[in-house]
Amino acid sequence: MTESRLKFGWLSPVIGNQWSDHKPIVMYQERHILPAALPHFDSLWIADHFYGFDAKTDPFMEAWTTLTWLAAKFPDVMLCHHVLGHGYRPPALTAKMAATLQVLSDNRFILGIGAGWRDGEYAAYGYEFPKPSVRFAQLDEMLQICKLMWTENEPSFSGEHFSIDGASAPPLPEVVPPICIGASGEKIGLPLAGRHADIWNGFPRGDDDDWRRKYDIVMTSATNAGRDATAIDVSTTLERALPEDDAQAEQLLADMARWVELGVTYFVMDFGNPKTTEHVDRFAEQVIQPLRAG
């Protein structure tokens, strides 16, 4: 029997809000949820923002620090950000941090990255927030810098937006981190994902035809770049509650099976703030296992 390509990630919220007594949800999950949940999942994902959405005083744990903390706590899953805004950190620093975490985690790091979108946050922290075409051009150069710094001893690069000159990042990782790109723009973002991404994280905001068109852009762009498009994992993020009974599990299974038919190979699940692990096994047995067997 051929092993299923389907993968499943658990997104642990780093925010604290009124539903978590303003305490970061990830801190509760690390103690009470993730030890039982993660054996069923392939990866653990952490979002990248600096403060909350309902109120700026709502806690929001910094993404790199939190993912590194979790990497030490849970040594058997892949690790990814959902997704980093490249403009929050200089490209060479991001490349160095990624190389370090890849080494420390024994090759479990995935670089999840995007062009950023929360302009108010950029302004609050004093970061530039140029127009989308510029942000994606910067992201393209940033990814080129990362690949050089992960594979060469003294790489240099001179682009329109960024440059490095002998930017050594020892120790170089034995395994180059896979790249996950979150993008949905058809003119710039999706072609860039096709050129660079090992995982494309797409957003199901339209109908099936809209999704198929975006999917085709990524695959065509990959082929045109001389890449094996079939090797790209197609990911989407689903915000759902854990199923509490057989009927809910059956409905969730049907919903996710439809996405598999549309080409999704990687589900990132945001279950919010479950208080117990009571329904995790149900999800694993009645949703994950049938989908992988499907």
Backbone as a ProteinNet text record, in pm:
[ID]
protein_1_A
[PRIMARY]
MTESRLKFGWLSPVIGNQWSDHKPIVMYQERHILPAALPHFDSLWIADHFYGFDAKTDPFMEAWTTLTWLAAKFPDVMLCHHVLGHGYRPPALTAKMAATLQVLSDNRFILGIGAGWRDGEYAAYGYEFPKPSVRFAQLDEMLQICKLMWTENEPSFSGEHFSIDGASAPPLPEVVPPICIGASGEKIGLPLAGRHADIWNGFPRGDDDDWRRKYDIVMTSATNAGRDATAIDVSTTLERALPEDDAQAEQLLADMARWVELGVTYFVMDFGNPKTTEHVDRFAEQVIQPLRAG
[TERTIARY]
84.7	0	88.3	55.3	129.5	96	200.3	177.8	108.8	10.4	-62.5	29.4	10.8	87.5	26.6	-96.2	-165	-90.1	-78.5	-15.1	-111.1	-88.2	-174.6	-88.4	-117	-47.6	-143.1	-90.7	-168	-119.4	-209.7	-176.7	-214.2	-113.6	-137.7	-141.9	-255.6	-267.7	-176	-102.3	-13.7	-82	-205.2	-278.1	-342.8	-365.3	-450	-564.1	-687.1	-801.6	-905.6	-1023.1	-1125.3	-1168.9	-1154	-1196.2	-1089.1	-970.5	-864.4	-817.7	-904.1	-870.8	-745.4	-729	-616.7	-481.3	-476.7	-351.2	-320.9	-196.8	-165.3	-208.2	-290.1	-345.9	-236.3	-127.8	-21	39	40.4	98.8	13.6	-118.7	-207.5	-193.5	-191.2	-184	-53.2	55.7	183.7	177.2	103.2	96.9	-13	-127.4	-245.9	-301	-262.5	-322.6	-220	-110.7	-16.9	49.1	81.2	141.4	55	-77.2	-166.3	-201.5	-203.9	-248.9	-140.9	-18.8	81.8	123.6	114	145.2	59	-55.1	-141.9	-109.8	-20.7	2.8	147.4	165.5	297.7	376.8	307.3	377.2	301.8	375.7	323.9	350.4	246.4	253.9	224.9	294.8	282.5	270.8	173.5	152.5	254.2	268.6	368.6	302.9	271.6	229.1	285.5	263.4	325.3	226.2	100.1	-0.3	-136.5	-236.3	-365.5	-449	-565.3	-655.1	-776	-830.6	-942	-893.6	-778.3	-717.9	-566.8	-495.9	-350.6	-287	-362.6	-309.8	-325	-399.2	-410.2	-273	-230	-98.2	-88.3	30.1	58.7	206.7	238.5	376.5	456.5	581.9	666.7	693.5	689.2	680.5	807.4	924.1	1046.5	1076.7	1062.4	1090.9	998.6	870.9	772.9	798.1	826.9	849.1	975.9	1078.7	1201.2	1176	1097.6	1057	982.4	891	813.9	898.8	997.4	1085.7	1156.6	1195.1	1261.6	1163.6	1038.6	937.8	887.6	878.9	816.7	911	993.5	1101.8	1062.7	934.1	895.4	805.2	794.5	711.8	790.9	750.5	804.9	754.4	822.6	795.8	785.6	680.2	662.4	591.7	622.2	547.9	434.1	328.6	204.8	161.5	217	351.5	423.8	556.3	632.9	605.4	596.1	599.7	745.1	789.8	933.9	984.1	897.9	940.8	963.5	929.7	950.5	1096.2	1175.8	1314.7	1399.9	1522.9	1608.9	1632.1	1645.4	1658.7	1773.9	1891.2	2005.6	1984.8	1919.7	1889.8	1792.5	1689	1594.9	1666.1	1753.7	1827.4	1913.1	1979.9	2065.3	1981.8	1870.1	1783.5	1729.6	1690.5	1637.9	1744	1866.2	1974.3	2000.4	1998.1	2023.4	1914.3	1788.5	1680.3	1677.8	1716.5	1722.5	1826	1939.8	2042.6	1997.5	1945.1	1904.1	1789.2	1701.4	1584	1608.2	1730.2	1761.5	1679.2	1684.6	1627.3	1474.6	1409.9	1263.1	1197.9	1276.6	1222.9	1178.8	1062.6	1010.7	1001.6	1057.1	1046.2	911.7	815.7	687.1	694.7	671	698.3	595	571.2	481.2	523	446.6	481.7	429.1	353.4	298.2	173	87.6	-37.7	-88.1	-43.5	-101.6	-28.2	-67.9	7.2	17.2	-88	-82.5	24.6	47.3	149.7	288.8	309.3	437.1	461.6	359.5	375.2	404.9	336.6	356.2	499.6	559.4	695.1	801.1	759.2	854.9	913.4	842.2	889.9	823.8	896.8	840.6	738.1	635.1	530.6	498.4	583.6	561.8	443.4	413.4	301.5	327.2	220.3	235.1	341.8	349.9	448.1	589.8	615.3	748.9	771	670.3	686.6	715.6	648.8	675	810.1	853.4	988	1092.2	1066.4	1156.2	1156.7	1038.9	1030	1109.2	1101.1	1176.8	1326.1	1375.5	1517.6	1554.6	1466	1491	1508.5	1423.8	1434	1563.4	1604.6	1732.3	1846.8	1840.6	1944.4	1945.9	1828.1	1821.1	1886.3	1852	1906.4	2057.6	2110.8	2256	2320.2	2260.8	2320.9	2308.6	2214.5	2200.3	2294.8	2355.2	2431.7	2574	2608.7	2742.5	2810.6	2942.2	3016.5	3025.4	3042.6	3054	2974.7	2844.4	2763.7	2752.8	2737.1	2709.6	2592.6	2520	2402.2	2378	2347.5	2315.6	2187.7	2082	1953.3	1906	1786.6	1730.2	1696.3	1660.8	1614.3	1710	1778.1	1862.9	1997.4	2096.3	2226.9	2295.7	2383.8	2472	2611.5	2712.4	2850.3	2930	2940.2	3010.5	2935.8	2803.9	2718.2	2722.4	2826.9	2842.3	2738.1	2687.3	2586.2	2616.4	2737.6	2770.1	2700.9	2670.9	2690.8	2580.4	2619.3	2519.2	2434.2	2304.6	2218.6	2250.1	2245	2264.1	2151.2	2031.1	1913.4	1863.6	1856.5	1806.4	1660.3	1621	1481.9	1384.7	1279	1173.7	1112.8	1052	992.1	841.9	766.3	621.2	587.5	517.2	478.8	327.9	284	142.9	113.8	30	2.3	-128.8	-194.8	-319.1	-330.5	-241.7	-249.5	-208.5	-291.5	-271.7	-161.1	-131.4	-32.3	110.1	127.2	262.1	284.5	195.6	217.2	218.4	119.3	111.1	225	262	379.5	506.5	521.1	637.4	635.7	517.9	506.6	546.6	505.4	543	693	760.9	906.7	984.4	930.7	1012	955.6	824.5	764.8	777.7	808.3	790.9	650.4	592.5	453.3	389.4	278	198.9	79.6	67.5	-47	-145.2	-257.8	-357	-477.8	-557.7	-669.6	-799.7	-888	-1012.2	-1119.3	-1105.2	-1197.9	-1304.2	-1283.1	-1379.1	-1444.1	-1498.6	-1560.4	-1455.9	-1501.1	-1407.4	-1329.7	-1395	-1326.6	-1216.7	-1242.3	-1140.9	-1019.6	-1044.1	-933.8	-857.9	-928.5	-862.1	-774.9	-822	-743	-614.4	-623	-504.2	-408.8	-464	-383.9	-307.4	-375.7	-313	-201.4	-218.4	-113.6	12.8	-2.3	114.3	183.8	106.3	165.8	232.4	166.4	222.9	350.6	350.2	469.1	585.3	555.5	660.8	720	634	680.9	764.3	718.3	792.2	927.8	939.9	1067.4	1157.9	1114.3	1194	1184.7	1080.5	1062.3	961.1	963.4	864.6	741.8	641.1	522.1	452.6	460.3	391	452.9	573.5	640.2	597.5	523.7	479.7	360.2	369.8	254.3	158.9	31.6	-71.6	-143.2	-131.8	-180.7	-293.1	-384	-482.7	-505.2	-546.9	-570	-719.1	-763.7	-904.4	-924.2	-1010.7	-1048.6	-1176.3	-1164.2	-1277.2	-1266.7	-1379.4	-1377.4	-1353.3	-1290.8	-1277.5	-1416.5	-1438.5	-1571.1	-1604.1	-1725.6	-1767	-1855.3	-1897.5	-1976.8	-1955	-2015.9	-1996.2	-2045.4	-2156.3	-2212.1	-2118.5	-2061.5	-1968.9	-1842.5	-1795.3	-1677.1	-1705.8	-1824.8	-1862	-1869.1	-1923	-1932.4	-1793.6	-1707.5	-1572.8	-1496	-1514.2	-1450.1	-1494.8	-1623.2	-1675.1	-1618.2	-1613	-1559.2	-1413.3	-1335.6	-1193.6	-1168.5	-1250.8	-1237.6	-1258.6	-1349.2	-1370.3	-1242.6	-1172.8	-1048.9	-940.6	-940.2	-845.5	-872.1	-999.1	-1034	-987.8	-976.8	-931.2	-779.1	-710.1	-564.8	-490.8	-561.9	-494.5	-425	-299.7	-222.6	-177.1	-204.1	-154.6	-259	-318.6	-415.8	-349.6	-362	-319.9	-447.1	-462.1	-585.9	-572.8	-661.5	-671	-798	-782.1	-895.6	-930.1	-866.3	-898.9	-842.8	-932.6	-890	-960.6	-937.6	-999.7	-944.1	-1031.9	-992.1	-941	-980.5	-936.4	-898.7	-839.3	-803.5	-912.4	-1028.4	-1134.8	-1168.6	-1167.4	-1213.6	-1098.7	-974.5	-861	-856	-876.4	-873.7	-983.8	-1099.2	-1207.8	-1165	-1102.2	-1056.1	-953.3	-861.6	-758.6	-818.2	-912	-966.7	-1073.2	-1154.3	-1269	-1247.5	-1137.7	-1110.6	-972.8	-867.4	-734.1	-717.8	-750.5	-726.8	-806.4	-936.6	-1008.3	-953.3	-911	-856.7	-726.3	-642.9	-515.7	-537.3	-639.7	-669	-742.7	-801.9	-892.3	-841.3
-119.1	0	124.1	220.2	344.6	432.7	487.3	573.9	702.4	745.2	866.6	987.2	1077.9	1201.5	1304.4	1282.8	1382.3	1408.4	1536.1	1576.9	1666.1	1672.2	1750.5	1829.6	1959.2	2045.4	2098.3	2121.5	2179.8	2322.8	2419.8	2559.9	2592.7	2630.4	2663.7	2815.2	2873.2	3019.4	3080.4	3181.7	3249.9	3370.4	3397	3510.6	3474.8	3575.2	3563.1	3662.4	3618.2	3707.2	3682.1	3740	3728.5	3583.8	3498.9	3358.7	3271.8	3327.4	3253.8	3328.7	3415.5	3496.1	3579.7	3619.4	3703	3640.4	3509	3436.2	3367.2	3368.8	3308.3	3162.1	3130.8	2996.2	2892.1	2926.3	2829.5	2781.9	2866.2	2826.2	2719.8	2732.7	2628.6	2501.5	2516.3	2398.1	2322.3	2394.3	2326.1	2229.6	2266.2	2183.1	2076.8	2113.8	2030.5	1966.5	2016.1	1968.8	1903.8	1972.7	1926.8	1792.3	1758.1	1626	1511.6	1524.2	1418.8	1436.8	1561.8	1587.7	1563.9	1608	1610	1473.3	1364	1235	1202.1	1269.1	1246	1338.5	1435.9	1540.5	1537.8	1594.1	1598.6	1722	1829.5	1956.2	2044.5	2144.7	2242.7	2381	2467.4	2596.8	2710.2	2822.8	2939.9	3064.9	3150.8	3273.2	3380.6	3478.5	3582.9	3720.9	3768.6	3907.1	3953.2	4080.7	4138	4172.4	4194.3	4224.3	4180.6	4183.2	4123.7	4199.9	4142.6	4198.2	4267.4	4211.5	4277.8	4401.5	4390.7	4503.2	4488.5	4600.8	4594.2	4543	4545.2	4495.1	4343	4280.5	4134.2	4073.6	3977.7	3917	3851.5	3855.9	3785.7	3751.8	3623.8	3581.8	3591.1	3635.3	3650.4	3513.3	3510.1	3382.9	3298.2	3358.5	3279.9	3225.3	3310	3266.1	3151.9	3164.6	3063.2	2932.1	2938.8	2814.7	2743.9	2820.2	2759	2690.2	2755.4	2695.8	2565.3	2564.3	2443.4	2335.9	2377.2	2279.1	2192.7	2254.7	2179.4	2091.7	2135.5	2061.2	1938.5	1951.1	1845.7	1807.4	1703.8	1672.8	1586.2	1558	1461	1518.5	1650.3	1710.1	1815.2	1841.4	1952.2	2083.3	2192.1	2322	2428.7	2509.7	2609.8	2732.4	2848.9	2970.1	2987.1	3052.5	3062.5	3208.2	3276.7	3266.8	3394.6	3392.5	3510.9	3622.9	3745.5	3861.4	3896.4	3887.6	3901.5	4039.2	4140	4274.6	4300	4204.6	4221.8	4203.3	4136.8	4107.6	4116.6	4165.1	4171.5	4032.8	4022.9	3891.5	3807.3	3866.4	3787.9	3737.3	3817.2	3772.3	3655.2	3664.4	3553.5	3427	3440.6	3324.2	3262	3346.4	3295.8	3228.2	3289.4	3229.8	3095	3088.3	2964	2854.3	2889.8	2790.9	2738.3	2827.9	2787.3	2694.6	2731.1	2646.2	2512.6	2512.5	2386.1	2292.4	2347	2265.4	2220	2311.5	2277.6	2177.1	2182.2	2095	1963.6	1941.3	1818.8	1811.4	1921.7	1929.6	1920.4	1987.5	1983.6	2117.1	2214.3	2348.4	2368.9	2431.2	2475.7	2628	2697.5	2843.4	2882.3	2920.5	2971.1	3121.9	3176	3317.4	3375.7	3504.8	3574.4	3719.7	3797.4	3936.9	4031.1	3979.3	4063.5	4136.6	4173.4	4238.9	4339.1	4329.7	4410.7	4544	4640	4763.4	4842	4840.3	4914.2	4863	4735	4675.4	4718.4	4720	4767.3	4911.6	4995.2	5135.8	5151	5073.1	5083.3	5049.4	4954.7	4912.2	4987.4	5080.8	5160.9	5091.7	4991.2	4918	4972.9	4972.2	5015	4913.1	4963.4	4877.4	4925.7	4888.5	4935.6	4866.1	4904.5	4846.8	4697.6	4621.5	4476	4432.9	4498.1	4455.3	4465.6	4568.8	4584.9	4480.8	4456.6	4358.2	4219.6	4183.8	4051.6	4046.7	4157.6	4161.7	4147.4	4210.6	4195.1	4051	3989.2	3850.5	3759	3783.6	3703.6	3713.6	3835.2	3852.6	3791	3805.6	3748.1	3596	3530.2	3384.9	3345.5	3424.8	3397.9	3408.5	3509	3525.3	3406.6	3363.1	3247.8	3125	3095.4	2975.8	2983.1	3102.1	3117.6	3099.4	3160.1	3154.4	3016.7	2936.4	2799.4	2701.2	2740.8	2643.6	2686.9	2813.1	2862.2	2920	2910.6	2955.6	3107.3	3175.5	3321.5	3381.1	3371.2	3413.8	3566.5	3610.7	3750.9	3760.2	3870.1	3891.4	4041.3	4087.3	4228.3	4238.2	4284	4297.4	4441	4462.2	4597	4645.5	4550.1	4587.4	4545.9	4432.8	4379.8	4336.8	4333.4	4281.8	4220.8	4126.3	4069.8	4061	4059.4	4055.4	3965.4	3838.3	3742.5	3710	3696.9	3676	3530	3495.1	3358.1	3328	3205.5	3165.9	3026.5	3004.3	2872	2844.5	2718.7	2602.4	2591.8	2560.2	2543.6	2420.6	2428.3	2312.2	2196.6	2075	1957.7	1942.9	1980.5	1975.8	2119.1	2163.2	2297.7	2304.7	2402.8	2409.5	2419.9	2340.7	2361	2499.7	2549.3	2682.5	2670.7	2729.1	2739.4	2885.2	2912.2	3048.4	3062.3	3159.5	3192.6	3304.3	3276.3	3375.3	3342.5	3447.1	3426.8	3517.2	3616.1	3707.9	3641	3653.1	3576.6	3632.1	3762.7	3821.7	3808.3	3813.9	3816.5	3705.1	3695.7	3603.2	3457.8	3415.7	3274.8	3234.2	3316.1	3279.5	3267.7	3355.6	3345.5	3214.5	3174.1	3045.2	2931.2	2938.1	2834	2825.8	2939.7	2941	2893.5	2918.2	2896.2	2794.2	2774.8	2704.6	2552.9	2492.1	2347.5	2318.7	2416.8	2411.5	2544.2	2540.3	2661.1	2658	2761.8	2773.4	2872.1	2819.4	2901.8	2926.1	3023.5	3067.4	3045.3	2958.3	2926.2	3032.6	3143.2	3254	3257.9	3191	3193.2	3058.5	3038	2910.3	2812.9	2693.6	2590.8	2634.6	2703.5	2748.4	2848.6	2934.6	3029.5	2955.9	2855	2775.9	2704.7	2642.4	2569.7	2664.4	2785.1	2882	2916.7	2940.6	2970.3	2851	2734	2611.1	2598.3	2621.5	2607.7	2709.8	2830	2931.8	2886.3	2833.4	2785	2672.7	2575.4	2460.2	2499.6	2585.5	2629.1	2709.1	2795.3	2875.1	2786.3	2682.1	2588.6	2517.9	2470.4	2401.5	2493.5	2617	2714	2747.9	2732.4	2758.4	2635.3	2528.8	2407	2320.1	2340.3	2262.7	2150.8	2051	1944.6	1991.9	2035.8	2092.1	1990.6	1863.4	1761	1741.8	1793.8	1778.4	1886.8	1986.5	2093.8	2047.5	2061.3	2034.3	2152.2	2123	2225.4	2227.4	2340.1	2349.2	2450.8	2426.2	2526.2	2518.2	2629.2	2637.4	2638.6	2551	2541.8	2577.3	2673.8	2708.6	2632.6	2534.8	2449.7	2413.6	2382.5	2322.5	2172.7	2114	1969	1905.1	1799	1735.4	1671.9	1699.7	1649.8	1526.2	1487.4	1365.3	1310.5	1194.3	1128.5	1213.2	1282.9	1363.1	1477.6	1543.2	1652.3	1600.4	1484.9	1426	1389.4	1335.8	1298	1420.4	1530.1	1652.2	1709.9	1710.6	1762	1675.1	1545.1	1454.3	1484.6	1506.9	1536.2	1668.4	1769.1	1898.5	1886.8	1812.4	1801.7	1710.7	1609.4	1523	1603	1700.3	1787.2	1865.4	1912.1	1983.8	1892	1768.7	1672.4	1655.6	1649.5	1639.2	1760.9	1873.8	1996.3	2011.1	1909	1907.6	1935.9	1957.3	1985.7	1859.2	1875.2	1763.8	1790.7	1911.9	1948.3	2037.9	1987.7	2065.7	2122.1	2252.4	2316.7	2347.7	2285	2292.4	2389.9	2488.8	2582.4	2549.1	2479.5	2437.1	2538.8	2653.4	2754.9	2721.3	2712.7	2698.9	2582.8	2458	2345.5	2333	2302.2	2296	2158.9	2054.7	1918.9	1848.5	1731.5	1649.6	1547.5	1564.2	1464.5	1432.5	1533.9	1512.7	1501.8	1507.5	1494.8	1355.6	1252.5	1116.1	1094.1	1155.1	1141.8	1199.7	1316.9	1377.1	1287.1	1232.5	1146.1	1019.6	958.1	829.4	843.5	950	960	1058.8	1133.9	1228.2	1201	1208.3	1189.9	1050.6	947.5	812.2	782.5	814	789.2	870.2	994	1073.8	1014.4	969.2	910	775.9	706.5	576.5	590.4	712.4	736	715.7
0	0	0	-85.5	-93.1	27.2	89	203.8	159.7	236.8	204	212.1	115.8	116.6	211.7	254.1	336	466.2	499.5	624.6	702	833.6	920.8	1019.2	1026.5	1120.7	1226.2	1345.3	1455.9	1474.2	1458.9	1483.6	1627.9	1705.9	1846.3	1860.4	1900.6	1906.1	2012	1970.4	2065.2	2129	2087.9	2140.6	2274.3	2354.6	2472.2	2457.6	2479.6	2461.5	2570.8	2551	2655.8	2678	2575.4	2589.6	2655.7	2675.2	2745.2	2868.5	2920.4	3037.3	3011.3	2884.8	2841.7	2873.5	2867.9	2882.9	2749.2	2702.9	2574.4	2568.1	2468.6	2457.6	2444.6	2373.3	2352.1	2484.1	2586	2713	2781.2	2769.1	2821.2	2738.2	2606.1	2520.4	2540.2	2562.1	2582.2	2699.6	2803	2922.7	2915.8	2860.5	2878	2750.1	2632.5	2507.9	2414.8	2390.2	2288	2318.1	2443.5	2465.5	2414.8	2424.6	2376.1	2229.2	2181.7	2044.9	1940.6	1966	1861.5	1808.8	1886.1	1824.4	1702.5	1687.4	1572.8	1455.4	1476	1377	1327.5	1208.1	1146.9	1185.9	1224.7	1243.5	1341.6	1391.4	1486.8	1429.2	1427.5	1360.4	1458.6	1438	1524.4	1436.8	1466.7	1389.2	1427	1337.7	1356.2	1357.6	1477.4	1497.9	1631.5	1662.6	1782.1	1892	1856.5	1957.8	1907.4	1996.4	1967.7	1867	1837.5	1737.3	1800.1	1905.3	1973.7	2048.7	2110.2	2181.6	2174.1	2160.4	2150.8	2279.6	2387.2	2513.6	2526.7	2434.7	2438.1	2411.5	2492.8	2471.3	2334.2	2278.7	2153.6	2156.9	2177.4	2198	2068.1	2079.9	1961.1	1898.1	1764.4	1693	1700.2	1677.2	1676.9	1816.4	1916.5	2052.9	2092.7	2058.7	2096.4	2024	1894.8	1819.8	1866.9	1902.5	1954	2088	2173.9	2302.5	2278.9	2185.5	2157.2	2090.5	2012.7	1948	2050.8	2162.6	2268.6	2345.4	2355.6	2430.9	2354.7	2220.3	2140.2	2025.9	2046.8	1953.6	1834.5	1816.9	1714	1605.1	1594.5	1489.5	1414.3	1290.8	1215	1275.1	1242.1	1304.5	1196.2	1201.8	1097.2	1152.8	1097.3	1128.3	1028.4	1075	995.2	978.7	885.8	834.6	875.2	870.8	905.1	805.4	856.2	768.5	742.9	618.6	594.3	635.5	632.1	665.1	813.1	897.7	1041.1	1082.1	998.3	1033.5	907.4	917.4	799.4	739.3	607.9	543.7	597.4	613.3	659.1	801.4	885.3	1021.3	1018	935.7	922.3	876.8	778.8	728.6	838.4	917.8	1026	1133.6	1171.8	1272.6	1224.1	1097.6	1042.4	1042.2	1002.2	1001.2	1142	1239.3	1377.5	1429	1405.7	1454.5	1381.3	1255.6	1181.7	1244.3	1282.5	1346.5	1484.8	1564.6	1700.3	1704.1	1605.3	1603.9	1531	1486.5	1412.1	1282.3	1208	1072.9	1070.9	1166.2	1170.8	1135.8	1091.4	1069.2	924.9	909.5	780.7	787.4	689.3	687.7	626.9	712	666	653.9	534.6	510	414	427.2	336.5	324.6	248.8	223.4	330.3	426.5	531.4	484.2	581.4	542.8	646.1	770.8	878.4	888.1	803.5	790.4	920.1	1002.4	1127.5	1221	1217.4	1301.8	1255.9	1125	1071.3	1115.4	1101.3	1138.1	1286.9	1369.7	1513.9	1554.4	1484.1	1517.4	1437.5	1353.7	1279.2	1158.9	1106.2	989.5	863.1	753.9	626.4	577	510.4	455.7	314.3	218.3	81.3	15.1	-107.7	-180.1	-207.3	-237.3	-251.6	-351.1	-465.7	-565.4	-510.4	-430.8	-371.6	-262.1	-179.5	-71.9	-128.2	-236.7	-295.4	-364.9	-426.3	-483.2	-372.8	-258.9	-144.1	-94.4	-88.7	-44.6	-137.3	-266.9	-363.1	-334.7	-315.3	-285.6	-151.5	-54	77.6	68.8	-11.1	-26.1	-97.7	-194.6	-260.3	-160	-73.6	28.3	123.8	166	256.3	194.9	71.6	7.1	-4.4	-32.8	-40	97.2	198.3	332.3	395.1	349.2	400	331.8	219.7	138.8	107.1	129.1	94.8	218.7	221	338.1	350.3	239.3	242.1	126.2	129.7	15.6	5.8	-116.9	-144	-239.4	-230.5	-314.7	-323.4	-442.8	-462.1	-542.4	-477.2	-542.6	-541.5	-588.7	-590.5	-449.7	-361	-227.6	-116.2	-132.3	-26.6	-83.3	3.8	-35	86.2	59.1	161.1	101.4	186.1	138.8	230.9	191.4	275.8	402.7	392.5	510.2	554.6	625.3	674.3	782.3	781.1	879.8	933.4	986.4	1038	1170.6	1202.3	1116.1	1011.7	889.1	784.5	814.7	788.9	814.6	719.4	771.7	687.3	586.6	627.2	540.2	522.5	398.3	371	414.1	494.5	539.1	421.5	422.1	322.4	340.1	233.9	235.9	216	307.2	295	269.8	160.5	126.3	135.1	213.5	219.9	121.4	21.9	-82.3	-150.5	-202.8	-278.5	-399.9	-412.3	-526	-655.5	-755.4	-878.4	-968.3	-959.1	-1048.1	-995.4	-864.6	-808.3	-707	-606.2	-495.5	-537.2	-614.7	-653.9	-748.2	-847.6	-927.4	-843.9	-743.5	-656.3	-578.6	-530.4	-460.8	-553.4	-678.2	-772.9	-793.6	-788.4	-809.9	-688.2	-567.4	-447.2	-347.9	-341.9	-228.2	-239.2	-126.1	-110	-59.5	11.2	55.8	18.6	-51.1	-75	19	104.2	192.8	132.2	81.9	15.5	103.3	63.9	145.9	70.9	118.6	47.2	66.6	-4.8	12	-97.3	-206.9	-315.6	-336.2	-455.6	-486.1	-538.3	-576.8	-621.7	-745.7	-836.6	-958	-925.5	-827.6	-784.5	-729.7	-647.9	-593.5	-704.3	-798.3	-907.8	-990.2	-1013.1	-1090.1	-1016.3	-885.9	-806.8	-805	-787.5	-787.7	-920.1	-1030	-1162	-1180.8	-1126.2	-1138	-1066.8	-946.1	-871.4	-947.1	-993.2	-1060.5	-1192.6	-1269.8	-1397.4	-1375.6	-1275.9	-1245.9	-1203.4	-1126.6	-1086	-1207.5	-1294.5	-1415.1	-1502.4	-1518.2	-1600.1	-1541	-1409.3	-1341.9	-1341.8	-1406.8	-1413.3	-1290.3	-1210.6	-1089.3	-1112.7	-1023.6	-1025.3	-948.5	-1021.2	-956	-867.1	-901.9	-823.1	-686.2	-665.4	-536.1	-436.6	-482.6	-393.8	-312.3	-181	-96.2	-102.2	-122.9	-129.2	5.3	74	211.1	220.6	312.5	349.9	500	557.2	700.9	727.6	815	850.3	996.8	1022	1159	1192.8	1278.5	1315.2	1462.6	1522.5	1655.4	1641.6	1741.3	1741.8	1743.8	1668.1	1666.5	1800.9	1847.5	1978.8	1970.6	1851.2	1836.5	1696.2	1668.7	1540.4	1423.8	1442.1	1333.8	1296.7	1396.2	1368.2	1300.6	1343.8	1281.2	1135.5	1110.2	973.8	882.9	935.1	854.7	826	926.7	907.3	809.2	818.3	723.6	581.2	562.3	428.4	376.5	463.5	422.4	379.9	456.9	427.1	307.8	289.7	172.5	44.3	48.8	-67.5	-100.2	2.7	-23	-78.2	-35	-92.5	-241.5	-279	-420.3	-499.5	-432.5	-497.6	-495.1	-446	-453.5	-325	-214	-87.4	-36.4	2.9	59.1	202.2	252.2	385.3	452.4	561	637.3	762.5	780.8	905.6	983.3	1098.9	1175	1291.6	1293	1404.3	1481.8	1593.2	1674.1	1783.7	1780.3	1879.5	2016.2	2114.6	2253.6	2322.7	2276.8	2347.1	2488.2	2580.7	2721.3	2763.2	2687.6	2719.6	2590.1	2605.3	2489.1	2456.5	2516.6	2504.7	2359.8	2272.6	2135.8	2034.8	2082.6	1992.2	1930	2012.4	1960.2	1857.1	1879	1780.7	1645.7	1649.5	1524.7	1456.5	1534.6	1477.6	1416.3	1488.3	1444.1	1335.5	1344	1254.2	1139.5	1144.9	1036.2	973.8	1054.7	998.9	936.5	1011.6	960.5	833.3	823.9	698.5	580.9	606.3	497.5	445.9	537.7	493.9	425.1	464.7	403.2	270.7	251.4	141.4	4.6
[MASK]
++++++++++++++++++++++++++++++++++++++++++++++++++++++++++++++++++++++++++++++++++++++++++++++++++++++++++++++++++++++++++++++++++++++++++++++++++++++++++++++++++++++++++++++++++++++++++++++++++++++++++++++++++++++++++++++++++++++++++++++++++++++++++++++++++++++++++++++++++++++++++++++++++++++

